[in-house]
């Protein structure tokens, strides 16, 4: 694998502003960012208006309020800015976690402490439930457009994934360049029939969505978008009746309204799910024999009996990926004890 170019300067025009009220979110007229990090994408030496760092990739991760361990594992492994395989000095990455609210005051107090310690929590004033996940997704778009509008790429992810940032940034730079336009890359679902069964977790009523099939949409665990797409999606999000399945609503219905052609990356990059992740981990651990790590990995809780196994898997992915880069690129990064 070739090293990344040692430069990156954003040439995008960020003079465009959005006519948007921070106190609204879709049909919520009294919305607030209860916890916010408005300066995370701005230059560390100057937090005044328009003084931004050159951000190549901004990542916002959907996380449930109680998922402290999942967030912590991401911070210690692939989401740690300071150990990003030598890329962050020139290809800046920013990562935040998107949360709703909780009725549990103990958990809320812990979130406040977590925010004060790490400075990467964004919390909106809607209850953090599965039926409210579209609010969380649109909040992510809103936050990007208000507080990180200059990032070239935006990645929406869930908190049960692993990303090899070195591979991903190298791939995005080589495939789409530093200033992509109208890009939505993901695992694409086509010709998906709407479930009407009361026994189905994903049941949608005719009142909620009347068509027989959904438009093409992304698996929500990883969606990569260009800057312009996030702005367009946010601008039109309030024009459609809200659908609680956020993947379908954002990357399907709204993307279809914008005539966006999805880029299905499953055939062009190493993306592993569950069993394939396990298979890669059990292959040879000898440094010289480790195959190229998966660029994107999904560790779905439905495939694991023990929640601790998810954390164990992400740490194992990290350690083996670190060993691959240590041997092949002579990059020395500390592993984590399982």
N, C-alpha and C positions, 0 to 999 in steps of 0.2 A: 504494500500500500504506500502511495506517495505521500509525503508530508503536505500539509495545507500551505497555501501561499501565506507569506508572512505580512500581509496587509489586508485591511478592509476599511473602507471609508464609505459611508452611506451618501448617495447622491440623490436620494428621493426628495421630492418637494413636499414639505410638511406645512406649507402655508395654509392648506385646506383645514377648515375647522368644521365641526359638526354643531348644528343647532339643536342642542340637547340639554335637558334639565337633569342635573344629578339626582334630583329627588323623585324621579319617575323610573319605573322599570316595567315595560309592557303595560299591563293594566293596574299595576301597583302605583298609586299616586302619592304615597308617603314613604317611598323607598329611601333607605340610607345605607351608606357604607359604614357599618358599625365599627369595623376595623379596616384601615386602609394603609397602604404604603405608596403615597402619591409620588415619592421622589426616587423610587427604586430604579427607574430607567433614566434618571437624570445624572448628569456628571457629578461625581463625588465632590468636585471642587467648587461647583456652582449650582445651587438648587433654584436659581431664578428661572423665570419663564423662558421656555424654548432652549434652555441649555441642556442638551441631551447627549448621552454617550452614543457611540455608533453601535447599535444593537443589531446583531445578525438574526438572533432567534429569541423570541419571547415565548415562554411556556406557561400556560395556566392549567392547573391540575384540579379536577373535581375531587373533593375529598369530603367524606362524612365527618361530622363534628367529633365523633368518638375515635376516629382513626389516627390517634397520636403515633402509634408504632409505625404505621405505614408511612406517614410523613417523615418520621425520624430516619427510617431506613433509606428513603430517597435522599435526604440531606447528607447522610453518611456515605452514600455510594454515588450513583450516576448524577445526582442533582447537586453535588458539591462543586460550586464554581471554582474553588481554588485548586481542584485536582482533575480538571477536565481534559486530561491527556495533552496538556500543552497548547490548547486551542484558544483559551479564553482571553489571552492578552490581545489578540487581534480579531477574533470572531466572538464578540461578546454575547453572552447568554444571560438571560434573566428568567427566574422561575418563581412563581407564586402559587399558593394553594387557595382555591375558591371554596368557601364554606357558607352555609346558611346559619340560622340560629338554632338554639336548643332550649328546651324547657328545663333542662337539668342545670341548676345553678353551679353545681360542683364542676361539671364539664366546662361550662362557660368560663368559670374562673381559671381553669387550667388552660383554656384557649387564650385567654388574656395574657397569662404568664408565658405561654409558648410564643405569642406574637411579640412580646417585649424582648424575649431572648433571641429570636431568630429574624424577626422583621420580614416575614414572607407570607403572612396571613392576610387574606382579603375576605371579610365577612359581610354578607348582605342581610338586610332586615326582613327575611322571609324564613319560614320554618324549614329546616333541612330535612326534607322527606323525599321519597322517591318520586312522588307525584309533582314535586316542585323543582325537579331537576332542570326543566327548561328555563326556569328563572335563573338558575345557577349558570347555565350555559350563556344566556343572553347577558348576564352580569359580567361574565368573562369578556365578551365582546365589548361591552360598555367600558369596562376598565381599560382594556387595551386601547380603545379609541381616545379615551380621555388622558390616560397616564403613561402609555407606551406607544404613541401613534407612529413612531418612526421606525419600529422594528421591521426588518425586511420580511421575516418569516414569523408566523404565529403557529404554535403547536398546542392544540387542546388535547389533554390526556386524562386518563383515570389514574388512581393512585395504586393500581395493582399491575403496573407495567415496569419494564426495564428498558432503558434507552442507551445505546452506545453512541454518545454524543460525537465522538471523533468521527466515526463512520457516517453518522447522519449529516453532520455539517459538511464533510467532504463530498458526500453524495449530492446534497442540495446545491452546493456551490458548482459542482461539475455538471449537474443535470439541468438546472434551471437558472444558474447565475446568481449574482448578488442582489438583483432587483427584479424579482419575478412579478408577473402580472396575471391576474385571474386564475390563480392556482388553488385547487382543492385536491389534495392527494390523500389517499386512504385505502382501506379495504372497502371495496364498493359492493353493495348489495343491489341486485337488480331483480325485477319481477317478483318482489315480495308481496304476498297476499296479506291483506289486513285480517287479523284474527278477531273473530266475533265471539269465540267460545268463552263462557264464564269461568272455565277451568284453566284458561291460559293467562299467565302472568302479564302478557302484553295485549290483553283484550282492549280493543278500541270500539266504542259504540258508533252507530251510524251518525248520531248527532255530533260526535267529536270529529269524525272523518268519514265522509260518505262514499268515497271511491272504493273500488274493489281491490286495487293494488296501490302500493306506495310508489312514488317516483324513485329513481335510483338514489340511494343514500349511503352514507358512510357508517361503518362500524365505529362506534364512538370512542373506543379505547385509545385511538390515535388519529387525529385529523390535523393535517398540515395545510396551512393557508397562507397566501400572500397577503400583504398589508391591505391592499385595496379591497379584497374580498371581505375581510372582517368589517370594514367600514360599511360596505354595501349591505351585508347581512344585517348589521345592527340597524341601519337606516330603515329597512323594510320590515323588521321583525314585528312591529305593531300593526302592520297592515293585514295580517292574517289572524283568524281565530286560533287561539293558543292550543297546541297539542302537547300533552305532557311527555311524550316520548321525544326527548330532545334531539337524538340523532336524526330521526325522521323529519322533525320540524325544521331544524337548522340546515342540515346538510342535504335534505331531500326536498321538502316543500319550498323553502325559501331559495335554496340554490336553483331549483327548477324555475322559479319565478325570475331569477336573474340570468337564466340560460347558461349556467355554469356547467362545463363539461368536466366531470370528475376524472382525475388521473388515478388509475388503480395500480398501486405500487407493489402489489403482492408478487408480481412476476419479475420485478426488477431489483428488489432488495431482499436481504435475509430477514424475514419476519416469521417469528415462531410463536405458536400458541401451545400452552399447556404440555401435552405429551411430547411435542417436538422440542420444547425447552428442556424437559427431563432427558430426552435422548441426547441432546448436545452436551448436557452436563455429565452424563455417564460415559461419554466417549473418552478416549485417552487423555490423561491429565499431564502427560509428559510434555514439557514446554515446546519442544520441537515438533510435536505432533498435534498440537491444538489447532483445530480448524478455525476459520474466521468466525468471530462471535456473531450472534444475531444482532442486527441493527436495532430491531424493535421486538420486544417480547411481551406477551400477555400472560400473566399468572392469575388466572380466573379462580376466584374462591370456590366456585361450584365444582371444581375439579380437585379440591383438596379437603380432606377430612378434618385436618387440624389447622386453624388459622395461623399458628406459629410456623407451619410449613411454608407459607407464602413468604414470610420474612426470610426464612432459611434459604429458600430458592433464589430470592433476589440477591442475597449476600453471596451465595454460591456463584451466581451469574457474574457478579461484580469481581469476585476473586479470580475466576477463570479468565475473564476478559482482561483484567490487570496483568495476569501472567502472560497472556498472548501478546500484549503490547510491550511488556518488559522484554520478552525474548525477541520480538520482530522489529520493534522500533527503539529499543533501549530506553524506554520511558519507565522510570522507577516511581511507583505509587504504592502506598501501604495497602496491604490486604486487611480484611476484617475477620476476626475470629467468629466462627459460626457457633 
